[in-house]
């Protein structure tokens, strides 16, 4: 459902538009690169906007103001695939909204997406752009309502919806249902229960007692846990007896286990008595003191990103219990692999933890940039790094790399290569002198042109290879200089060339021979006249 919201200014330079459970935000001052825009959105809101349907596109185009550089949205090419960054899900064919002819990946560096807002043509459509260009950040924030999740769970924002993460002990889409434990049906034991969320459901508690002349063995109170298990086994009522791994020595005044009977307790080697050393049967039919029990150690938990596997000889986490630790893929165990509960009620060794596997530190390529995100620490398992190049350079290799569970990066090391221009040739009757910053005839290369004596340069004296792979200026050429005509219409000459290269016979016995001359472009005026060819008779 779409509301009919207005643009409402908030504090600072942030503006917002609300659509149902979504709130769209943007800044009316300052433009950002794609990465800067995402950092801005994640810092103050949820993330860059994720377009849900055509109705939202139409609403945004109608409600947002025009900006000449347009707005970034939450799509980026990752591993060659257009991906919604908020959910890490690939853009489906059905959800595409590209402008005509897009995406075209011009110059092979257009990995981010803008949306045309208030554009005269193709308004609301998408266009791929270099991530380094600066545009408005278009953010969203989805708001969970207090009434959601029945106040028995945490409302988590998702793209286009929400989900309830139920508190321990509750379940269901809205966390309305308490988990159920097995119904208790004790034999020979009195029981009294309370049920805050329903019979024998989460947080139900049952208190047990024994008839006169019997002693309870087991917990006095059982509670239904979030795991749908009771906190302990149903206790039993028995006559007094020796503790496990111990001995009992009793004396009876009036009969076995009657008023006045006393019992002394001791433990076998390797065990320590927990409780009174002796107990006496009173006039009320109960024993003095508490039941003796085995030594217990603090309950151990699996480390974060790890697992715990325990074996118990005499009861959960009691003397002799051993626990083995392991880590999930991508993590390494720091500390001991196993610990044992000792007779002092403490565990051997120190607390263990799982640390993310470390990959080698990545560096930005020469003439390029590096932008990384880290889940578990800098350059550790799950870290991803995106690469880009400066203007005039093209990325060769993967656009992004990820630290794997083996401590290595996906893909090869990328590099930035200078954009190439076509090789220039030396003009006829001229020279070319070139200098190359990043390789022959690449971005930044410059070539200066000149002509040989007697020729003049026509065109650019120098040309430079630009970031677009084209040369500045036009192609130069050398043109011969002219020094004018003599009074007789002949050329200017400095000396006669001999022998004459040709002759013309005018009549029998009469021939004309030319007087050759060397062209001197720089001969000063006035020019000297050259005689006509001599007429020689036979």
N, C-alpha and C positions, 0 to 999 in steps of 0.2 A: 504494500500500500504506500502511496506517495502522499505526503502532506502538501500543504500549499504554503511553504515557508517564505520568509523574507530574508534578505541579507541583513545580518545583525552584526554590528561591530563589537568586538571584544576588546580586551586590554591590548596595548601595544599596537602592532601593525597587523594583527591577525583578524581575518574575517571568516565567518562560517555560514554554511547553509545546511539545514537539517532535513533529512528525508527518512521518515519512519524512525527506525532504531539507529540510523546512520547519521553522523554529523560530518559534513565536508568542511575542510579548513584550507585557507590559502593566505599568503602574505601579499599585502598590497604594496610592499616596498621590498626591493632587493630581488635579484635573480640568482639562481643556483645551478651548479652542475648537477647531473642526475644523482651522483653519490651524495653531494651536499644536501640536495633536496630530500633524499631518503633519510639521512641523518636528522634533518630538521623535523621531518614527520614523526620518526620514531622517538625523538626526544620529547616532543610536546604532545603528540597524539598517538595513533596506532601505527600507521605506515602510509606509504604512497597509495593513492586511491586504486582500488580494484573495481573495474567496471563490471556490473552484474548483468545488465540487459540494456536493450535499446531504449527503454523508457527512461532509465537513469541518464543515458547519454543525452537524450533530448532535453531532460530537465537541467542538466549541467550546462548545456550549450545555451539554454534560455536564461539561466540564472546568473552565471558567472560573467564578469566583465571581460571585454576584449583586451588582449595583451599582444603586442606585436611579435613577441617571441613564443607565445602560447604556453602550455602547461605540461610538465612532466607527469606521467602516470606510472603505476607500479608494474610495468612489464620490462624485462631485459633479456637479451640473448645470453643464455648460459649453456656452455658446451654445444653451441650451434643450434639451440632450441629456444624459441621464444617462451618465456616462463613468467608466471605470476610470482613475484618475489615474496609476497606475503604468505603464500601457501606452498611454494616450491613446486607447484603443479604446472605442467606444460599447457600452453595456450591451445585450445582445441580449434579445429577448423570451423565449427559452428559458432564459436565466440569471436572470431576474427572480425575486425571493423576497419580494415586498412583503406586509406584513400586510394584513388585510381593510380595504378602504377607503383604502389608501395606494397611491401618494403623493397627498396631497390639496392640497399647496402652500398651506396655510392662511395667510392674510394675504399671500400672494404673495412670501414670503421664505424658503421652506424649500428650500434648495438642497443640503443635505448629508444624509448617511444614517447612521443608527444601527442597531445590531443588538440585538434583545431577547435578553439572556442571562438564563436562569433566570426568565423572566417567567411568571406563572401562566397567562396566555392568550397563544397565538401565539408561543411561545418560539422563538427562532432566526429570526424574521421581521424584515424591514426596515421602517423608518419614516423618512420625510423630516422633517428638522428645520432650524430656523434655524442657520446655521453659527456664530453667535455664542454659542450655548449651550455649556455646559461638561460634558464627559463624559470617560470613561476613553479613553486611546489604546490601540488594539489594533494592534500592529505585527507584521511578519513579517521573518524573515531566512532566505534560502535558502543552504545551505552547499554549495559545490563541494568535491568530494573530490580529494586529491592525485593519485589514480590516474586521474582523468578527463583527457581530452584528450592522453593518452600522453606527458605532459610535453613536448609539442611545440606547445602552444598555451595560451592563457589561457581559463580557465573563466569564463563570464559568466553571472550570475544573470538569469533571466527569470521572469515570473509563471507559476508552476506547473511550471517545468522549468529547463533550463540549455542553453547552447550553447557550442561551442568556437570561439574566435577563434584560428585557427592562426597560429603564428609564420611569418614569411616563409620560403617554401620547402617548406611542408607543406600538406596538404589532406585532405579527408575529414571525416565527422561527428566523428570522434575524433582527427583530425590524424595518422593513422597513416601516410599515404602521402606520400612525397617527390615533388615535381614532377619531371617528366622534361625533359631537354634533348635536342636532336637528337644522334644518334650521330655521333661525329667519324670521318671517313675521309679523313685528309690524304694528299696525293700528293707524293712526293719529300721528305717531312719525317719525321724520326724522332719518335715520341711515346711517353710513359710516363704512365699515368693511375692515379689512386687514386679509389675509390668508397666513401665511408663509408656511404651510404644506398641503394646499388644502382647498377648500371651506368648511367653517364651521367645521373645524377639530381642533385638539389640538393646542392651543395657538392662534387660530383666535380671534380677538378682534373687537368689534363693539361699536361705539360711537353714543349716541342718543341725539337728541335735540327736542325742541318743537316750534311750531309757535308762533308769537307774541300774547300776551294776555293770554298765557297759561304757566303753570309752570310744570316742569318735576317732577314726583313723582316716585322715584326709582333711581337706580344707573345710572350714566352717561355713564359708560363703562361696557360692559359684556365681559367676557373672557371664552373661551372653556377650561374646566379643564380636567385633566387626567381621572376623573370619568365619562367622556362623558356627564357631566352636565354643564350648563352655571353658571357662578359665581353668578348670581342673576336673578331674574325674569325680563322680559321685562318691562321697565318703561312706565308710562302713562303720558299724558299731560292733566292737569286739571286746572280749576280756583283755585285761592288760597283758602285754607280752613284750618280749625283748625287741629292741629296735633292729632294723636291718643292719647287718654287719656288726651286731653287738650281742651282748649277753645280759641275762636277767637273773637276779638272785633274790628270792623273796622269803620272808618269814611270816607265818600265819598264826595268830593268837586264837582265833575262834572259827577257823575253817578257811579253806582256800579262797583268797581274794574277798575277804569279808572285813567288816569294821576292825580296824587295828592292824590289818596286814600292811607290811612295808616291803618295798621292792627297791633294790639297788641296781643301777645300770652301769655298764662298761662297754667299751668298744674294742673291736679287733684291731690288730696292728694296721696302721695306715689310716685309721679313722679317728675322728675326734668327737667326743660327746657334745651335742648341742642341746641344752636343756638341763633340768635338775638331775643330780646324781642319784637321788632317791625320791620316791613318792609314797604317800600313805593313804589308805582308804579311810575316809572320814565317816562320821555318823550320818551324813546325808547321802552316802552311797556314791560319792565322787572322790576322785583322786586329787591330792594336792599337786600343785605345779602344773606345768604344761607338758604336752607330749614331747618326748625326745625326737629329734629330727636329724637328718643328715646335713652335712655341710653344703651350703649353696654358694655359688659364685654369681656375680652380676650377669644378667642376661646379655648376651652378645647380639649385635645386629650386623647384617651384611653391610660392607662398605658401599658408599655411593659408587655406582657403575660396577658393582661387584656382586658376588654370591657367597653364601654361607652354608656349609654342610656339617652338621654336628652328629655325634654319636654319644649316647648317655648310658652309663653303666648302672647308676643308682637313682636316676631321676633327672629331669631336665635341668641342665646347668648346675649339676652337683659335683661333688668330689669324683674325679675320674673321667668326667665328660671331656671330650676333645672336639674341637671345631676347626675345620679346614676352610681356607679362604681362596677365592679365585676372582679374576676380573673379566669383564666382558671384552669382546674384540675391540681393539683400539686403545686398551688401557693396560697398564703394567702394575703388578702388585708391589707396593712399598711396605716392607715389614715382613713378619714371619708368615709362612704359609699355613701354620697350624698353631693352636694354643690349647693348653690343658688346664682344667680346674684343679687346683692344689688343695691340700689338707688345711691350708690357712684361709680358704675362701677367696683366693685371688687367682687370676689367670697368669700363666707363664707368658713372657714376652710383652711387647708393646702393642698398642693399637695399630691395626693395619689400615691401609688406604689404597685406593686405586687412582693412579695418575695417568692422564692422557699421554699416549706415545708422542714423542717429539719428532718433528720433521726438520730438516736443515732450514735455516733462515733464508728466505727468498729476498732478492734484491730487485729493484726496478731496472729494466733494461736501459742501456745507454740511449739517450734521447727519448726515454719513455717514462711511464709512471706505473706505480703499483698501489693497489687498494685492496686491503685484506679484511676479512671478518673472522673472528675467533670464537668458537663455542666453549672450549675448555682451557684456554690459555694460548698465549702467542705461539703461532706456528706449531700447533699440536693437532692430534687427530680431530678431523672435522673442520679444520680451518680451511677457508677458501680465499684465493687471491685472484683478482682480475687485473689484466695488463692492458695498457693503452700506450700510444705513441704521440709525440709532439707533432705539431704541424710540419709537413714536409717529410714525414717518415711513415712507413707502413709496417704494421705488426706482422712478423713472420713466426708462426707457431700458434699454440692454443691461446684463446682469449682469457681462459681461466684455468687454474689448477687447484686440486684439493689434496689435503694431507690424508693419506690412507692409514688403515690399521697396521700396516707393515712399517710405518715410519718413512714412507717415500711419497713423492708427489706424483699425481697423475700427469700425463703428457710430458712433452719435452720443454726445455728451457726456451722461452720465446726471445726474440730480438727485434729491434727496430732498424729497418733498412731505409736509407734515403730514397725518396722518390726519384725515378730515373727520367731524364729527358733524352730526346733523340740526339745522337752524336752529330756535332757540327763539323763541316768540311771547310777547308781553306779556300777562299775565293781565288779564281784565276788571276794571275799577276799580283797576288797579295800574300799576306801572312796572317796567321792566327796564333795568339798566345793565350793559353788557358790555365786556370788554377782550379784545383778540385779539393773541396773541404772533406767530402764524405765518399769519394770515389769518382771515377771518370764519368763526367756528364751526368751528375746527380744534383739533387737539391743543394743550392749554394754555390755550384760551379759557376765561374765567370770566364768569358772569352773576350779578348780585345783584338780588333782587326786593324790592319794597315795594308798599304799598297806599295808595290815596287816603284822605283823612279820612273816618272813619265805617266803615272796613273793616279787617279784620284778616287777616294773611297765614296761610294754611293750607298747610304743606309746607316745603320747604327754602328758606332765605333766600338761598343761593347754590348754583350748580351749576358743575362743571368738566368740560370735554371730555377724556376719557382716551385713552390710547394705543390702546385697542381700538375707538375711534370711538363710544363711548357716554358719556352724561352721568351724573355722580354724582347721587344723590338722586332724589326724585320730582318730578313736575310740580306747581308751587305754584298756588294760586288765592286770590282775595280774597273774604271772607265779611263781610256786613254785621254791625255790632255791635248788640246789643240792650241797652236800658237799663231793662227791666222795665215793670210796669203801675202805673197810678194806683189809688187806692182804689176808683174807680168802674169800673175795668177799661179805661180809656182810655190812650193813649200820653202820654209826657212831651212837652210843647210849650214853646217859648220865645216864640212870638208867633202871633197869629191870622192866618190867611191869608184874604184877601177878594178878590173876592167869593166866596161859597160856590159850589163847583163843581156842586152838585146840590141838589134839594129833593124831599121826599116829601109828597104830599097825603094827609092822613089821612081827611078828610071835607070836604064842601063848606064852604069858608070857613076850613079849618084845614090848615096845612102845616108840615113840620119841615125846618129848614135846618141843615146841619152847620157846626160851627166848625172850619175847617182849622187845622193846626198844622205848624210846621217841626220836623223831627226833630233833636234835638241829642244825639249819642251820648255826649258827655262831660258832660251836665248832671249836676251833683252831686246826691246824695240829701240829705235826703228829697225825693221828687218832689212838686211842687205838684199838687193835684187840679184837673182841668179840668171846668167845669160841663157838664152835659148840653146837647145842642142846644136852642136856644130854640124855643118853640112860638109861632108867630105866627098870629093869627087874621086873617081877611080883613076 
